[in-house]
Amino acid sequence: MTTAATTSSEGVDGSFALSHLDSLESEAVHIFREVAGEFERPVILFSGGKDSIVMLHLALKAFAPAAIPFSLLHVDTGHNFPEVLEYRDRAVARHGLRLHVASVQEYIDRGVLRERPDGTRNPLQTLPLTEKIQAERFDAVFGGGRRDEEKARAKERVFSLRDEFSQWDPRRQRPELWQLYNGRHAPGEHVRVFPLSNWTELDVWQYIAREKIELPEIYYAHEREVFARNGMWLTAGEWGGPKESEPVQTRLIRYRTVGDMSCTGAVDSDATTLDAVIAEIAASRLTERGATRADDKMSEAAMEDRKREGYF
Amino acid sequence: MTTVAEQLSTTTLLRFATAGSVDDGKSTLVGRLLHDSKSVLTDQLEAVEHASRNRGQETPDLALLTDGLRAEREQGITIDVAYRYFATARRRFILADTPGHVQYTRNMVTGASTAELAVVLVDARNGVVEQTRRHAAVAALLRVPHVVLAVNKMDLVDYAEPVFAAIAEEFTAYASELGVPEITAIPISALAGDNVVEPSAHMDWYGGPTVLEHLETVPVAHDLTACHARFPVQYVIRPQSAEHPDYRGYAGQIAAGAFRVGEQVTVLPSGRTSTIEGIDALGEAVDIAWAPQSVTLRLADDIDVSRGDLIAPSTDAPEPTQDVEATVCHVADRPLSVGQRVLLKHTTRTVKAIVKEIPSRLTLDDLSQHPTPGQLVANDIGRVVVRTAEPLALDAYADSRRTGSFLLIDPADGTTLAAGMAGRSFASTATVNTVADEEGWDF
């Protein structure tokens, strides 16, 4: 007799127990299906980063053998890693998905947004994201945010109500009890949904290994021309770095997170395989945001402030 | 050779909640669990140390790790439930850390609703106090299967066994009477590290597990044969593709018990019956699946099934009802009144409902009941009688947490008003309800 899964650890507790990955997977699939059942126009935020890739994988499993009843939305900062854009387009083609793009560059070209002195475009994503949600009338927006990532995110609900300006009010969140998600919202409002809320960085990597999910190559150790800024290795490139005072060198690095090139740092690593990456993360003494995100180092409440304004 | 990935994927998951105030040493206990399991990383600790120094504190205030909101840091209080994540080689943990002061009941009810275990802290010098009784009552009401009584600050009572024994006995008697099925009392010193992660060198008289050992070994699986099997339908999967022209599957997460291929099932509330033809467990066909797996059921007969329906074994199907008697915890700032029209969300079904009666309100401190309060306000616990516009396949919460729970929602703006637990509880044992029912009070 086959039982549900080679991976579930029946016997660990002497009876029907699920492995922690099966528990997290089941919870995320439940969340996807709740949204499919209760909303009109859901969309998955897809950056080509590992968390959004895992979200897409879970959504595919949740509705198989039917197609995903959602489209994808990429907020394109214009400073993308080419490997990640290629990955995005391959995934869209392979699964026959519809892709929406909200372009930061277009807003800058139109003069609506202005380039920041520090060159980082992460905070500039909020307006194109918000206006795309309004224009397309998306009522549920899946994000790959995890509560273990950042302390403001630790207080986020799985279903997080946003007003017509996409704003988040942490003091007016609905209590979330049992597995009863309350997604009711007024016209013009929408709900941000976080199926990976209870996952940690390590869970994501273990799941990628178990499910044999393909990732953009930049997550594995490779040689790259980089320069140091704010204690991180940034990729030299057209987006604006390095300055004259910032010497470029070739190092063996990999990315722990993937975001805008201007503020996403690489870490020194020789982890060229999934097992090596997992071993490296299990032994790491830094969080992924602490190691790689300049935007979160701005202040104690940097993430909360961006989230209030409608950021992911 | 087993890879790192394989080793790590045989661990199980435990969701647990801690309750208590800073004075009981809860932050210290949580901090020690996180720190000693190496779950606090260098940059987080540095950020906390930095912030603590800015506030003039000498030692790092571990509460700052998850007091993530500006308002929380400014006021030095925890406003909201904080979820923390840590792991050992044996288990992954999700800790719902509930604040002791603000919105106390609402937050603890929220944290306890998904918890398999609750840690209740007491100060060994003070013993069982009013707050301890409140914690025990919420854990009992929410039917948390395992409760740990952590008797903290044993170092301040000279690690004396009689002190621990007296507190453990008093608490166990109180909690058992409320219906808590399993209580484990552990003498600890969170500050000194006794019996939190490492066994204490000061309490030879204690032969039980440390807190972490207990968390690692407490069973997370229920005896599925003793549960009612329940499957709320979330979504109907119909590809209508060339490859799968006739596939029709009912997607959902098994709420309780186990389902097998070949089993005869009844769909509620319609009452139609069929047989399970196949179970698809996220890409793999299986013969049996159990809670809390997300699966897709295929039935042998082409019957009308849609979101909001409940599939249950025909031999053990609940009786649909439109009259719901329940214990509720009121979680909104605006009150809940007799006569109020609400939405009731139960599993995947949301129906219109009206609050017919509020027979009593409970005071958690002494479990005294106050008849016919007329309304419930934030953080009140009370009994309600609700009439729904359509029948619900509702279980008693005592039998099934997942299919015995519901939300009351304000239809005007979607606010979650109350968290409901169907059926009887210790909050319904007093005579007020019986009197109300027999005399048929009409509001």
Chai-1 contact restraints between the chains, C-beta under 6 A:
chainA,res_idxA,chainB,res_idxB,connection_type,confidence,min_distance_angstrom,max_distance_angstrom,comment,restraint_id
A,M1,B,D287,contact,1.0,0.0,6.0,A-B,restraint_1
A,T2,B,V286,contact,1.0,0.0,6.0,A-B,restraint_2
A,T2,B,D287,contact,1.0,0.0,6.0,A-B,restraint_3
A,A4,B,A281,contact,1.0,0.0,6.0,A-B,restraint_4
A,A4,B,V286,contact,1.0,0.0,6.0,A-B,restraint_5
A,A4,B,A289,contact,1.0,0.0,6.0,A-B,restraint_6
A,A4,B,Q293,contact,1.0,0.0,6.0,A-B,restraint_7
A,S9,B,T10,contact,1.0,0.0,6.0,A-B,restraint_8
A,V12,B,T12,contact,1.0,0.0,6.0,A-B,restraint_9
A,D13,B,P219,contact,1.0,0.0,6.0,A-B,restraint_10
A,D13,B,V220,contact,1.0,0.0,6.0,A-B,restraint_11
A,D13,B,A221,contact,1.0,0.0,6.0,A-B,restraint_12
A,S15,B,A221,contact,1.0,0.0,6.0,A-B,restraint_13
A,F16,B,A221,contact,1.0,0.0,6.0,A-B,restraint_14
A,F16,B,L224,contact,1.0,0.0,6.0,A-B,restraint_15
A,F16,B,W290,contact,1.0,0.0,6.0,A-B,restraint_16
A,A17,B,T12,contact,1.0,0.0,6.0,A-B,restraint_17
A,A17,B,V220,contact,1.0,0.0,6.0,A-B,restraint_18
A,A17,B,A221,contact,1.0,0.0,6.0,A-B,restraint_19
A,S19,B,S9,contact,1.0,0.0,6.0,A-B,restraint_20
A,H20,B,T11,contact,1.0,0.0,6.0,A-B,restraint_21
A,H20,B,T12,contact,1.0,0.0,6.0,A-B,restraint_22
A,H20,B,L13,contact,1.0,0.0,6.0,A-B,restraint_23
A,H20,B,R92,contact,1.0,0.0,6.0,A-B,restraint_24
A,L21,B,S9,contact,1.0,0.0,6.0,A-B,restraint_25
A,S23,B,L13,contact,1.0,0.0,6.0,A-B,restraint_26
A,S26,B,P292,contact,1.0,0.0,6.0,A-B,restraint_27
A,S26,B,Q293,contact,1.0,0.0,6.0,A-B,restraint_28
A,S26,B,S294,contact,1.0,0.0,6.0,A-B,restraint_29
A,V29,B,S294,contact,1.0,0.0,6.0,A-B,restraint_30
A,H30,B,Q253,contact,1.0,0.0,6.0,A-B,restraint_31
A,H30,B,S294,contact,1.0,0.0,6.0,A-B,restraint_32
A,R33,B,Q234,contact,1.0,0.0,6.0,A-B,restraint_33
A,R33,B,Y235,contact,1.0,0.0,6.0,A-B,restraint_34
A,R33,B,A251,contact,1.0,0.0,6.0,A-B,restraint_35
A,A36,B,Y235,contact,1.0,0.0,6.0,A-B,restraint_36
A,G37,B,Q234,contact,1.0,0.0,6.0,A-B,restraint_37
A,G37,B,Y235,contact,1.0,0.0,6.0,A-B,restraint_38
A,G37,B,R307,contact,1.0,0.0,6.0,A-B,restraint_39
A,K61,B,L282,contact,1.0,0.0,6.0,A-B,restraint_40
A,K61,B,G283,contact,1.0,0.0,6.0,A-B,restraint_41
A,P65,B,P239,contact,1.0,0.0,6.0,A-B,restraint_42
A,P65,B,H244,contact,1.0,0.0,6.0,A-B,restraint_43
A,P65,B,Y247,contact,1.0,0.0,6.0,A-B,restraint_44
A,A66,B,I237,contact,1.0,0.0,6.0,A-B,restraint_45
A,A66,B,P239,contact,1.0,0.0,6.0,A-B,restraint_46
A,R147,B,Y83,contact,1.0,0.0,6.0,A-B,restraint_47
A,D148,B,Y85,contact,1.0,0.0,6.0,A-B,restraint_48
A,K151,B,T66,contact,1.0,0.0,6.0,A-B,restraint_49
A,K151,B,G68,contact,1.0,0.0,6.0,A-B,restraint_50
A,A152,B,G68,contact,1.0,0.0,6.0,A-B,restraint_51
A,A154,B,T66,contact,1.0,0.0,6.0,A-B,restraint_52
A,A154,B,G68,contact,1.0,0.0,6.0,A-B,restraint_53
A,A154,B,A82,contact,1.0,0.0,6.0,A-B,restraint_54
A,A154,B,Y83,contact,1.0,0.0,6.0,A-B,restraint_55
A,K155,B,G68,contact,1.0,0.0,6.0,A-B,restraint_56
A,K155,B,L69,contact,1.0,0.0,6.0,A-B,restraint_57
A,K155,B,D80,contact,1.0,0.0,6.0,A-B,restraint_58
A,P170,B,L69,contact,1.0,0.0,6.0,A-B,restraint_59
A,R174,B,T416,contact,1.0,0.0,6.0,A-B,restraint_60
A,P175,B,R106,contact,1.0,0.0,6.0,A-B,restraint_61
A,P175,B,T110,contact,1.0,0.0,6.0,A-B,restraint_62
A,P175,B,V331,contact,1.0,0.0,6.0,A-B,restraint_63
A,L177,B,T110,contact,1.0,0.0,6.0,A-B,restraint_64
A,L177,B,S113,contact,1.0,0.0,6.0,A-B,restraint_65
A,L177,B,A419,contact,1.0,0.0,6.0,A-B,restraint_66
A,W178,B,S113,contact,1.0,0.0,6.0,A-B,restraint_67
A,W178,B,S405,contact,1.0,0.0,6.0,A-B,restraint_68
A,L180,B,K345,contact,1.0,0.0,6.0,A-B,restraint_69
A,L180,B,L407,contact,1.0,0.0,6.0,A-B,restraint_70
A,N182,B,T416,contact,1.0,0.0,6.0,A-B,restraint_71
A,R184,B,G414,contact,1.0,0.0,6.0,A-B,restraint_72
A,N198,B,I94,contact,1.0,0.0,6.0,A-B,restraint_73
A,T200,B,Y85,contact,1.0,0.0,6.0,A-B,restraint_74
A,Q206,B,A5,contact,1.0,0.0,6.0,A-B,restraint_75
A,Q206,B,L8,contact,1.0,0.0,6.0,A-B,restraint_76
A,Q206,B,S9,contact,1.0,0.0,6.0,A-B,restraint_77
A,A209,B,A5,contact,1.0,0.0,6.0,A-B,restraint_78
A,R210,B,S9,contact,1.0,0.0,6.0,A-B,restraint_79
A,D275,B,T3,contact,1.0,0.0,6.0,A-B,restraint_80
A,D275,B,V4,contact,1.0,0.0,6.0,A-B,restraint_81
A,I278,B,V4,contact,1.0,0.0,6.0,A-B,restraint_82
A,I278,B,A5,contact,1.0,0.0,6.0,A-B,restraint_83
A,A279,B,V4,contact,1.0,0.0,6.0,A-B,restraint_84
A,R285,B,L41,contact,1.0,0.0,6.0,A-B,restraint_85
A,R285,B,T42,contact,1.0,0.0,6.0,A-B,restraint_86
A,L286,B,L41,contact,1.0,0.0,6.0,A-B,restraint_87
A,L286,B,T42,contact,1.0,0.0,6.0,A-B,restraint_88
A,L286,B,D43,contact,1.0,0.0,6.0,A-B,restraint_89
A,T287,B,L41,contact,1.0,0.0,6.0,A-B,restraint_90
A,T287,B,D43,contact,1.0,0.0,6.0,A-B,restraint_91
A,G290,B,D43,contact,1.0,0.0,6.0,A-B,restraint_92
A,A301,B,R70,contact,1.0,0.0,6.0,A-B,restraint_93
A,E304,B,R70,contact,1.0,0.0,6.0,A-B,restraint_94
